[in-house]
Amino acid sequence: MQGLSELSELLQSMKPCLTDRDFVFCSVQGSLNEYVRLEPVATVRESEGLTLVLPLPVAEREKLGFNGVFRQITLSVHSSLEAVGLTAAVSRLLADHGIAANILAG
C-alpha cells in the first residue's frame, strides 16, 4: 500500500502515542558492534561519533554520559518516504508548547 504524501491527510490520520519510558542520547566512540548488546532503540553515525538512543536505565547501568532525558512519541501514520512537511509540522506544534524535539524517522 502506498504511503500518504499530502500533509493535511498525514496530520488528520496520525495517531500520536506517548510512551511511558525515558530515553537518552549517548554520544560514544567506536563501532556499533561494541554497543549492539545494549539494544539501542536507534543509532546515528555522524562525523564526530556514534549516537545511541537508549532507555535511561541502560545508559545509567553502563555509566554512559548524556544530557537530558526524553520521552518517545510514536506518530503511527503510514507516510510516504517522499512526503514533505510532516516532521516540520510536528516540530512546530511541539515548539509552540515549549517541547524540544529530536525527530527520528523510520
Residue frames as a rotation matrix with the C-alpha (Angstrom) as fourth column:
MET 1
0.577 0.816 0.000 0.00
0.816 -0.577 0.000 0.00
0.000 0.000 -1.000 0.00
GLN 2
-0.138 -0.584 0.800 1.28
0.563 -0.711 -0.421 3.44
0.815 0.392 0.427 -0.98
GLY 3
-0.400 -0.073 -0.914 2.04
0.881 -0.307 -0.361 5.78
-0.254 -0.949 0.187 1.93
LEU 4
0.719 0.694 -0.030 0.25
0.678 -0.711 -0.185 9.10
-0.150 0.112 -0.982 2.29
SER 5
-0.369 -0.887 0.277 2.05
0.919 -0.393 -0.034 12.16
0.139 0.242 0.960 0.96
GLU 6
0.030 0.454 0.890 -0.44
0.218 -0.872 0.438 15.03
0.975 0.181 -0.126 1.42
LEU 7
-0.863 -0.486 0.135 0.35
0.007 -0.279 -0.960 16.90
0.504 -0.828 0.244 4.63
SER 8
-0.334 0.809 0.483 -3.30
-0.917 -0.398 0.034 17.52
0.220 -0.432 0.875 5.51
GLU 9
0.565 0.524 -0.637 -4.07
-0.423 0.847 0.321 13.78
0.708 0.088 0.701 5.19
LEU 10
-0.244 -0.762 -0.600 -1.00
0.315 0.523 -0.792 12.86
0.917 -0.382 0.113 7.23
LEU 11
-0.878 -0.108 0.466 -1.94
-0.338 -0.549 -0.764 15.22
0.338 -0.829 0.446 10.05
GLN 12
0.030 0.982 0.184 -5.56
-0.961 -0.023 0.277 14.01
0.277 -0.185 0.943 10.08
SER 13
0.646 0.315 -0.696 -4.72
-0.313 0.940 0.134 10.32
0.696 0.131 0.706 10.08
MET 14
-0.414 -0.880 -0.232 -1.78
-0.122 0.306 -0.944 10.19
0.902 -0.363 -0.235 12.50
LYS 15
0.784 0.595 -0.174 -2.34
0.032 0.240 0.970 8.72
0.619 -0.767 0.169 15.94
PRO 16
-0.125 -0.907 0.402 0.31
-0.512 -0.288 -0.809 10.07
0.850 -0.307 -0.428 18.32
CYS 17
0.839 0.299 -0.455 1.18
0.192 0.619 0.761 7.89
0.510 -0.726 0.462 21.30
LEU 18
0.221 -0.747 0.627 3.46
-0.821 -0.489 -0.293 8.98
0.526 -0.450 -0.722 24.16
THR 19
0.172 -0.234 -0.957 5.44
0.254 0.949 -0.186 6.08
0.952 -0.211 0.223 25.60
ASP 20
0.950 0.226 0.215 5.96
-0.153 -0.266 0.952 5.74
0.272 -0.937 -0.218 29.34
ARG 21
0.539 -0.829 -0.151 9.72
0.827 0.487 0.281 5.07
-0.160 -0.276 0.948 29.09
ASP 22
0.773 -0.409 -0.484 12.55
-0.303 -0.909 0.285 7.59
-0.557 -0.074 -0.827 29.45
PHE 23
0.691 -0.557 0.462 15.27
0.722 0.490 -0.489 7.70
0.046 0.671 0.740 26.79
VAL 24
0.514 -0.616 -0.597 18.66
-0.127 -0.743 0.658 9.40
-0.848 -0.263 -0.460 26.45
PHE 25
0.936 -0.351 -0.030 21.04
-0.027 0.011 -1.000 10.23
0.351 0.936 0.001 23.60
CYS 26
0.623 -0.777 0.088 24.58
0.025 0.132 0.991 8.97
-0.782 -0.615 0.102 24.27
SER 27
0.790 -0.469 -0.394 27.49
-0.542 -0.235 -0.807 10.00
0.286 0.852 -0.440 22.06
VAL 28
0.656 -0.549 0.518 30.17
-0.066 0.642 0.764 7.31
-0.752 -0.535 0.385 22.02
GLN 29
0.003 -0.735 -0.678 33.38
-0.983 -0.127 0.134 6.48
-0.185 0.666 -0.723 20.18
GLY 30
-0.717 -0.343 0.607 33.97
-0.263 0.939 0.220 3.19
-0.645 -0.002 -0.764 18.41
SER 31
-0.834 0.379 -0.401 31.82
-0.323 0.253 0.912 0.98
0.447 0.890 -0.089 16.28
LEU 32
0.099 0.973 0.207 28.23
-0.920 0.011 0.392 -0.13
0.379 -0.229 0.896 16.68
ASN 33
0.209 -0.075 -0.975 29.50
-0.011 0.997 -0.079 -3.69
0.978 0.027 0.208 17.19
GLU 34
-0.791 -0.591 -0.154 30.82
0.179 0.017 -0.984 -2.57
0.585 -0.806 0.092 20.59
TYR 35
-0.850 0.481 0.215 27.36
-0.479 -0.538 -0.694 -1.38
-0.218 -0.693 0.688 21.70
VAL 36
-0.423 0.738 -0.526 24.86
-0.527 0.271 0.805 -3.64
0.737 0.618 0.274 19.92
ARG 37
-0.604 0.150 -0.783 24.46
0.554 0.786 -0.277 -5.71
0.574 -0.600 -0.557 23.13
LEU 38
-0.909 0.261 -0.324 22.81
0.099 -0.621 -0.777 -2.63
-0.405 -0.739 0.539 24.70
GLU 39
-0.355 0.790 0.501 19.99
0.932 0.342 0.122 -2.94
-0.075 0.510 -0.857 22.15
PRO 40
-0.844 0.022 -0.535 19.74
0.031 -0.996 -0.088 0.77
-0.535 -0.091 0.840 21.24
VAL 41
0.200 0.978 0.055 16.35
0.363 -0.022 -0.932 1.96
-0.910 0.207 -0.359 20.04
ALA 42
0.970 0.007 0.245 18.14
0.233 -0.339 -0.912 3.91
0.077 0.941 -0.330 17.30
THR 43
0.094 -0.970 -0.224 21.65
0.647 -0.111 0.754 4.81
-0.756 -0.216 0.617 16.23
VAL 44
0.995 0.090 0.033 23.01
0.084 -0.663 -0.744 7.69
-0.045 0.743 -0.667 14.20
ARG 45
0.157 -0.983 0.096 26.53
0.909 0.182 0.376 7.72
-0.387 0.029 0.922 12.74
GLU 46
0.998 0.062 0.029 27.96
0.068 -0.938 -0.340 11.24
0.007 0.341 -0.940 12.38
SER 47
0.426 -0.900 0.091 31.46
0.028 -0.087 -0.996 12.54
0.904 0.427 -0.012 11.74
GLU 48
-0.108 -0.492 0.864 32.01
-0.826 -0.440 -0.354 13.20
0.554 -0.751 -0.359 15.45
GLY 49
-0.886 -0.254 0.387 30.98
-0.435 0.743 -0.508 9.73
-0.159 -0.619 -0.769 16.54
LEU 50
-0.614 0.678 -0.403 28.11
0.285 0.667 0.688 7.36
0.736 0.308 -0.603 17.10
THR 51
-0.602 0.523 0.604 24.92
-0.790 -0.501 -0.353 8.38
0.118 -0.689 0.715 18.89
LEU 52
-0.797 0.386 -0.463 22.92
0.388 0.917 0.097 5.71
0.462 -0.102 -0.881 20.68
VAL 53
-0.209 0.801 0.561 19.32
-0.798 -0.471 0.376 6.24
0.566 -0.369 0.738 21.74
LEU 54
-0.688 -0.180 -0.703 18.97
0.190 0.891 -0.413 4.12
0.701 -0.418 -0.579 24.86
PRO 55
0.578 0.796 -0.181 16.46
0.338 -0.032 0.941 3.58
0.743 -0.605 -0.287 27.63
LEU 56
0.441 -0.382 0.812 17.61
-0.676 -0.736 0.020 5.63
0.590 -0.558 -0.583 30.64
PRO 57
0.795 -0.140 0.590 18.25
-0.451 0.513 0.730 2.60
-0.405 -0.847 0.344 32.90
VAL 58
0.789 -0.539 0.296 20.58
0.615 0.681 -0.398 1.04
0.013 0.495 0.869 30.30
ALA 59
0.380 -0.652 0.656 22.66
0.108 -0.673 -0.732 4.23
0.919 0.349 -0.186 29.97
GLU 60
0.520 -0.149 0.841 22.86
-0.808 -0.404 0.429 4.56
0.276 -0.903 -0.330 33.76
ARG 61
0.908 -0.149 0.392 23.84
-0.044 0.896 0.443 0.90
-0.417 -0.419 0.807 34.21
GLU 62
0.575 -0.696 0.430 26.59
0.799 0.364 -0.479 1.26
0.176 0.619 0.765 31.59
LYS 63
0.248 -0.438 -0.864 27.71
0.536 -0.681 0.498 4.63
-0.807 -0.587 0.066 33.04
LEU 64
-0.336 -0.257 0.906 27.33
0.926 -0.266 0.268 6.39
0.172 0.929 0.328 29.69
GLY 65
-0.754 -0.008 -0.657 27.15
0.258 -0.923 -0.286 10.17
-0.604 -0.385 0.698 29.66
PHE 66
-0.280 0.706 0.651 24.08
0.882 -0.080 0.465 12.01
0.380 0.704 -0.600 28.43
ASN 67
-0.980 0.086 -0.181 22.42
-0.011 -0.926 -0.377 15.43
-0.200 -0.367 0.908 28.61
GLY 68
-0.409 0.903 -0.133 18.69
-0.910 -0.414 -0.006 15.44
-0.060 0.119 0.991 29.13
VAL 69
-0.812 0.321 0.487 16.05
0.202 0.938 -0.282 12.76
-0.547 -0.131 -0.827 29.46
PHE 70
-0.678 0.516 -0.523 13.42
-0.735 -0.476 0.483 12.42
0.001 0.712 0.702 26.75
ARG 71
-0.124 0.719 0.684 10.18
-0.139 0.670 -0.729 10.60
-0.982 -0.186 0.017 26.01
GLN 72
-0.965 -0.192 0.181 9.16
0.119 0.293 0.949 8.96
-0.235 0.937 -0.260 22.75
ILE 73
0.012 0.963 -0.270 6.12
-0.488 -0.230 -0.842 9.96
-0.873 0.142 0.467 20.73
THR 74
-0.804 -0.151 0.575 5.17
0.367 0.634 0.680 7.49
-0.467 0.758 -0.455 18.01
LEU 75
-0.648 0.537 -0.540 3.01
-0.643 -0.766 0.011 9.11
-0.408 0.354 0.842 15.33
SER 76
-0.510 0.438 0.741 1.54
0.357 0.891 -0.280 5.89
-0.783 0.122 -0.610 13.85
VAL 77
0.487 0.588 -0.646 0.91
-0.440 -0.474 -0.763 7.17
-0.755 0.656 0.028 10.35
HIS 78
0.243 -0.368 0.898 1.54
0.708 0.700 0.095 5.43
-0.663 0.612 0.430 7.02
SER 79
0.619 -0.078 -0.781 3.54
-0.327 -0.930 -0.166 8.15
-0.714 0.358 -0.602 5.31
SER 80
0.894 -0.384 0.229 5.38
0.356 0.300 -0.885 8.09
0.271 0.873 0.405 2.02
LEU 81
0.149 -0.925 -0.349 9.15
0.877 -0.040 0.480 8.49
-0.458 -0.377 0.805 2.27
GLU 82
-0.625 -0.358 0.694 8.67
0.710 -0.631 0.313 11.39
0.326 0.688 0.649 -0.14
ALA 83
0.525 0.848 -0.067 6.07
0.780 -0.448 0.437 13.21
0.341 -0.282 -0.897 1.98
VAL 84
-0.522 -0.690 0.502 7.02
0.470 -0.723 -0.505 16.82
0.712 -0.027 0.702 2.68
GLY 85
-0.315 0.298 0.901 6.31
-0.414 -0.897 0.152 18.78
0.854 -0.325 0.406 5.84
LEU 86
0.573 0.626 -0.529 5.23
0.184 0.531 0.827 16.21
0.799 -0.571 0.188 8.43
THR 87
0.038 -0.611 -0.791 8.25
0.972 0.205 -0.112 16.47
0.230 -0.765 0.602 10.71
ALA 88
-0.832 -0.320 0.453 8.27
0.275 -0.947 -0.163 20.26
0.481 -0.011 0.876 10.33
ALA 89
-0.025 0.919 0.394 4.59
-0.328 -0.380 0.865 20.49
0.944 -0.107 0.311 11.29
VAL 90
0.647 0.231 -0.726 5.00
0.501 0.590 0.634 18.21
0.575 -0.774 0.266 14.31
SER 91
-0.342 -0.872 -0.351 8.17
0.904 -0.202 -0.377 20.02
0.258 -0.446 0.857 15.39
ARG 92
-0.688 0.150 0.710 6.39
-0.047 -0.986 0.162 23.39
0.724 0.078 0.685 15.14
LEU 93
0.412 0.911 0.024 3.44
-0.160 0.047 0.986 22.18
0.897 -0.410 0.165 17.24
LEU 94
0.470 -0.320 -0.823 5.77
0.824 0.493 0.279 20.86
0.316 -0.809 0.495 19.93
ALA 95
-0.631 -0.764 0.130 7.88
0.693 -0.632 -0.348 24.05
0.348 -0.129 0.929 19.86
ASP 96
-0.255 0.632 0.732 4.73
-0.161 -0.774 0.613 26.16
0.953 0.038 0.299 20.28
HIS 97
0.824 0.564 -0.051 4.26
-0.091 0.221 0.971 24.33
0.559 -0.795 0.234 23.60
GLY 98
0.395 -0.762 0.513 7.91
-0.913 -0.387 0.128 24.64
0.101 -0.519 -0.849 24.68
ILE 99
0.713 -0.104 0.693 8.70
-0.133 0.951 0.279 20.98
-0.688 -0.292 0.664 23.98
ALA 100
-0.198 -0.870 -0.451 12.08
-0.833 -0.093 0.545 20.10
-0.516 0.484 -0.707 22.45
ALA 101
0.849 0.482 0.217 12.00
-0.277 0.756 -0.593 17.61
-0.450 0.443 0.775 19.58
ASN 102
-0.427 -0.895 -0.128 14.75
-0.723 0.253 0.643 15.31
-0.544 0.367 -0.755 18.33
ILE 103
0.545 0.835 -0.080 12.88
-0.678 0.383 -0.628 13.67
-0.494 0.396 0.774 15.49
LEU 104
-0.740 -0.645 0.192 13.91
-0.423 0.668 0.613 10.27
-0.523 0.372 -0.766 14.17
ALA 105
0.316 0.855 -0.411 12.03
-0.901 0.134 -0.413 8.70
-0.299 0.501 0.812 11.30
GLY 106
-0.738 -0.556 0.381 11.94
-0.410 0.819 0.400 5.12
-0.535 0.139 -0.833 10.18
